[in-house]
């Protein structure tokens, strides 16, 4: 019984020792095309906190920053700042509106959201955070993170990609082509029924600093880590923690 309780006890102790904001701070970014992009910043506190690593969190289709309302605090517990965006391709979900979409007046196509991801990178560089940068994509943004890394590889230290695929519609292998130029550690996670979408992207990534995980029970995108969406979420988290450990301060 005690052995089964140890992981939960360790997480509680970790939460108690790493200070984080009680609630996320509202931030607004400006994309290169002047679109205003809403974000929630889950920041660690302390005199040296800005030296810690940062995870930039991007949601799936029809979604918003609320996708990470339970995930980001756990990243704080692991010692990571987290910024969750409302990309311009999204909608109301998780009890929240997508405020970027509301401000813009419509939800766009997936590829048009790439400037929002780029705005998050610029925000990290300009806000005084000096630690490692990890980008985290879910569904269509799990594809976009490879294009982001292709164009801004010198600013990215790691990639987490949940349920990627060739979703962008401009070229059938655009994501795989971008993945072939990635040189940072990559972790891809996908349900079994979506393996055929994700495997070509994984195979395109050069080198050996990559892992492909098909959890026994999973749902699409980052939702696989949300208990109310996936009762087996707790079984997947150790793979995330193992991957992130290499970037911990």
N, C-alpha and C positions, 0 to 999 in steps of 0.2 A: 504493500500500500504506500509506504513512504517513498519508494523509488518512483511510483507513478506521480506523486505529488511534487517531487523535486523540481521539475522544470517550471511549474507554476510558482513555486516558492522563490526560485532564482529570479524569475521575471519581476515579482513583486519587490524583491530586494533591489533589483536594478532600477526600477522605477523610483524607488525611494532615494537613491543616491545620485541620480542624474536630474538636475533641475531643468524644467521646461515651462514654457508659458502655460497658464491655466487654460487659455483658449487661444485659438489661432488669431493672428493679427491680419486685418484686411490690408492688402496691398494692391496697387494698380500699376501695371507695366504698360509701356508704350511700344508696340511693335514697329518695325521699320516702315510700314505703310501707314503709321499713325493710328491704327486700331488700338483702343484701350482694352487691356486684358486684365481680368480680375484674378487674384490669387489669394490663398490663405497660407500664411507663414506660420509654421510650427517651429519656433526658435528655442534653442537651448539658452539658458541664462548663465551669467557669470562673467568675470573680467576677461577670461581668455576664450570665451565660447566661440567667437567668430573664427578661431583657428580650426574649429571642428569641421568634419566633412558635411557636405550638403547633398541631399537627394532631391532632384527635380521630378515632380510627379505629374504625369500626363494621363488623362482619362480616355475611356473608350467612346464609341459612337453613342449619341443620344444621352450623354452623361455630363458630369460637371465635377467640380472640386470635391463634392460630397462623397465621391467614390473612395476618398482617402481619409474620411473622418475617423475611422477606427485604425487604419493602417499607419498614418503619420505619427500618432502618439507612441506606437510601438517602435517606430524608427527613432523617435526621441529617446526612448528607453535604451536603445542600442548605442546612443551617443551621436546621432545624426540630426542636423537641422533638416527640415522638410518644407518644400514649397509646392502646394497643390494648385494647379491652374484651372480656370474655366477657359478652354480653348474655344475658338470661334465656330468649330463644328461640334455641336452638342445640344443639350436640351435640359429640361427640368427632370430631376430624379433625386432620390435620396432625401426627399423633403426640401430640396433647394432649387432655386432657379439658376440657370447658367447666365450669369450677369454680363459676360462678354457678348453672348448671343443677344440678350435683351438690349444691350447698348447698341449693338450693330444693327439690329432689326431683323436678322435672319440667321439661320445656321448655314454654314458654307459646306463645300465639298471638303473631303479629308485633306487633300494636298494643300489647300489654301490655309490650313492651320499651321503649317511649318513656321511662318514668321512668329507665331506665338511661342513656340519652343525656343526659337532663337532669342526672343525677348527675355525668356527666363534665364538663358545663359548670360546675356548681357547684364541682367539684374544681379546675378551672382557675382560677376566680375566687378561691378560698380558699387556693391553694397558693403564692401569691406570683408567679405567672407574669403578666407585664404586657404581653407582645407580642400580636400579632394572633391570632385564633382561627379556624381553618379546620376545618369538619366534613366528614368523608369517609364516605360510605355505600356499601354494597355490596348489591345486590339488595334484599331487603326493607328494609334500613336505608338504602338509597339513596332509598327512598320516605319513611322516617321522618325523614330530615334536613330535609325540607321542612316537616313538621309542627313539628319542633324550631325551625326558623327562623321559622315563623309565630308561635310563642309566645314566642320569646326572641331576636327579631331584633336587639335592641340589644347582644347579647353575641356575635354571630357576624359575622365579616368576609368569609367566603367559603365556598362549598359545592362539593364534588366529589361527583358522583353517578354510580356505575357500575351500569348496567343497572336504572334505576328503572322502576316500573310501578305500576298501581293494585292493589297486592297486599294491602291492609289489610282489605278485606272488609266494612267498615262502610258506606261509601258508594262508589258506583262512580267518583266523580270527586273523592274526598277529597284525594288528593295534588295534583292539578291545582289545586284550590281553594286549597290552602295555597301552592303555587308562585306563584300569582297575587299573593301578598302579599310576595314576596321582593324585596329591594332591593339585595342584595349580588351580587358577581360569581359566576356559576355556570358550571361546566364539567360537561357530561353526556357520558359515553362509553357506547356500547352496541354489541353485535354487530349486523350487518345483519339477522339473523333476529329480533331483538328491537326493531327500529326502531319498529314500530307501537305498542309499549307505551310507549316513552320519548318519542316526538314530541309527543303531546298535553300532556305535562308541560312539555316545553321551550317549546312555543308559549304556554303559560299564563304563563310568567315575563315580567314587564313589562320594558320598556327594552331596551337594546342590550348590556348587560354580561353577555352569555351566549354560550356556544359549545356546539355539538352536534357530537360527533365519532363517526364510525362507522369504526373502523379496518378496513383490508382483511382482516385476520385477527385475530379476537378470540374470547374465550370469555366466559362469564357472570360478571358482577361484577368485583371487584378481582382475581380470578384471572387476568384478562387481562394483568396486570403480573408474573406469576410465571412464570419461564422453564420450569419443569418442567410447568406446565399449558398454557402457550402459547409455542411456540418463537419467535413473533414479538413477544414482550413488549418487547424492546429498541427496536422501531420505534414503540411507543406512548409510551414514557417521555418523549421530548422535548415532547409536548403537555402532560404533567403539569408538567414543569420550567418551561415557558413560563408556564403559569397561576400556579404558585407564586411565580415571580420577583417578582410585584407585591407579595407579602407579606413578602419577605425583609427582615431587619433592616438 
